[in-house]
Structure formats: C-alpha cells, structure tokens
Amino acid sequence: MKIEGSYRGLTGTPDTIFDRMMSPDMLSKCIPGCKDFREIEADVYECGLSWGYRGVIRVERIAPPLSWKLSVEGKGPVGSVKAVGILELDPRGDASTLVKYKGEFYLGGAAAFLQAGSSLLGSTPYNAIIRSFFETFRKEVEGRSEE
C-alpha cells in the first residue's frame, strides 16, 4: 500500500527538526504505542509496541538535514510488516518546517487481510498513526523550546 502526505506546523528550521527527529529519546516518545526503544547500532533501532509488534527501524541519511529514508521490518501476533519511506523537510518563510513523506507498506499473514478490509472500507489507519507521531513530536518540540 502506498502512502503520501505532509505535515505542517513544526516550528523550527530543518536543522533543528532533523536533529530532534534523529534523537532516540524523541523517537521513543513519539512512536505511537512504543513500549521500548533502543539503538542497536548507529542509525538502527529496535522497537517494541504495546500491541505486540517488535521490529527494527533503519535510518539512511540521504541529504541531512533535508531528507532521509526509513526502513521498518517487524513481526507481531497477526503477521509481519515491512515499510520504506522518504521524509523531506521543506523550510517555510515563517520559521516553520513542512514535512513531506511518501512510502510503501507491505503486510504479511493475517495483517494483510486486515489491510485489505480496511482499504475496502476506506479507512486510513496509517495516516492516523503518522499524524499521531507528528502531533506528539510537535508537542515535544514546543515543550522543549519553552524550557
């Protein structure tokens, strides 16, 4: 399944946003359902989610601080997931940064049937998860800038 979108409302320059997004501490706070998060090598993280999935996230720095690639592989109680995405930061004249993202999800096992069902119903659970990540990230960034 392909996904593409953008998120407005992040205050700061691409340098600031990129640095904060590369922080393992920040990522662990912002990934929806994250129970545990640890770096296993440079730019490679292991993550456990509250709904039983465990996976590995790899970050490939394409053109810091303006773009990077994420790869995710995981397994859980109803199947497996693979995802690849590109994130790009676009500075705005009002001291904010627009995040653009695009990528693909591949589900295996029973999760693939669940994906097919939600697609038929017009549901977009992936967009809700992505929006949740960015909303939490925005709140964390605003909280840190007030300190």
C-alpha positions in Angstrom: 0.0 0.0 0.0 1.4 3.4 -1.0 1.1 6.4 1.3 2.0 10.0 0.8 1.3 13.2 2.7 2.6 16.2 4.6 2.5 17.7 8.0 2.5 21.4 8.7 3.1 23.1 12.0 6.6 22.2 13.1 8.3 25.3 14.4 12.0 25.5 13.7 14.5 25.2 10.9 15.2 21.9 9.1 18.5 21.6 11.0 16.6 21.7 14.4 13.8 19.4 13.2 16.3 16.9 11.7 18.4 16.8 14.9 15.4 16.3 17.1 14.0 13.5 14.8 17.3 11.7 15.0 17.2 11.6 18.8 16.4 8.1 20.1 14.8 9.7 23.1 12.5 11.8 21.0 11.6 8.9 18.7 10.7 6.7 21.7 8.3 9.3 23.0 6.7 10.0 19.6 6.2 6.5 18.1 2.5 5.6 18.8 2.4 2.6 21.2 6.2 2.5 21.8 7.0 0.3 24.9 10.7 0.1 24.5 13.2 1.6 22.1 16.9 1.1 21.9 19.7 1.8 19.5 21.4 -1.4 18.4 24.0 0.3 16.1 24.4 3.7 14.5 21.0 4.7 12.9 19.5 1.3 13.6 16.9 0.8 16.4 14.9 -2.0 17.8 11.3 -1.1 18.9 8.6 -2.9 20.8 5.0 -1.7 20.5 2.2 -2.1 23.0 0.1 -4.2 20.6 2.7 -6.9 20.4 4.8 -6.0 17.4 8.6 -5.9 17.5 10.7 -4.5 14.8 13.9 -2.8 13.5 14.0 0.7 12.2 16.9 1.7 9.9 17.7 5.4 9.1 19.6 6.2 5.9 20.7 9.8 5.9 20.2 10.9 2.3 20.8 14.6 2.4 20.9 15.8 6.0 19.1 17.9 7.2 16.7 17.9 4.3 15.8 14.3 3.7 16.3 10.7 4.9 14.9 7.3 4.3 13.4 5.0 6.9 13.1 1.2 6.6 11.0 -0.8 9.0 10.7 -4.6 9.4 8.6 -6.2 12.2 6.6 -9.1 13.3 3.6 -9.4 15.6 0.7 -11.5 16.7 -1.2 -11.2 13.3 1.6 -11.1 10.8 4.5 -9.1 9.6 5.1 -5.6 8.3 7.7 -4.0 6.0 7.8 -0.3 5.2 10.0 2.0 3.4 9.6 5.8 3.4 11.3 9.0 2.5 10.9 12.1 4.6 11.8 15.6 3.3 11.9 18.8 5.3 10.8 22.0 3.5 11.6 25.3 5.3 8.9 27.9 5.3 9.4 31.7 5.5 7.5 31.9 8.8 10.2 30.0 10.8 8.4 26.7 10.4 9.1 23.5 8.5 6.8 21.4 6.4 7.4 17.6 6.5 6.6 15.7 3.3 6.5 11.9 3.4 5.9 9.1 0.9 6.4 5.4 1.1 5.0 1.9 0.9 3.8 -0.7 3.5 3.8 -4.4 2.9 1.9 -6.6 5.3 2.0 -10.4 5.6 -0.1 -13.0 7.3 -3.4 -12.1 8.8 -2.4 -8.5 8.8 -2.6 -8.4 5.0 -6.3 -9.5 5.2 -6.9 -6.7 7.8 -5.3 -4.2 5.5 -7.4 -5.4 2.6 -10.6 -5.0 4.7 -9.7 -1.5 5.9 -8.9 -0.4 2.3 -12.2 -1.6 1.1 -13.9 0.4 3.9 -11.9 3.5 3.0 -10.2 3.5 6.4 -6.7 5.1 6.6 -5.2 3.8 9.8 -1.7 4.5 8.6 -2.5 8.2 8.2 -3.8 8.3 11.8 -0.6 6.7 13.1 1.6 9.1 11.1 -0.5 12.1 12.3 -0.2 10.9 15.9 3.6 10.7 15.6 3.8 14.3 14.2 1.4 15.7 16.7 3.3 14.2 19.6 6.6 15.3 18.0 5.3 18.9 17.7 4.2 19.0 21.3 7.6 17.6 22.5 9.4 20.2 20.4 7.2 23.0 21.7 7.7 21.8 25.3 11.5 21.7 24.9 11.7 25.2 23.3 9.8 26.6 26.3 12.3 25.2 28.8 
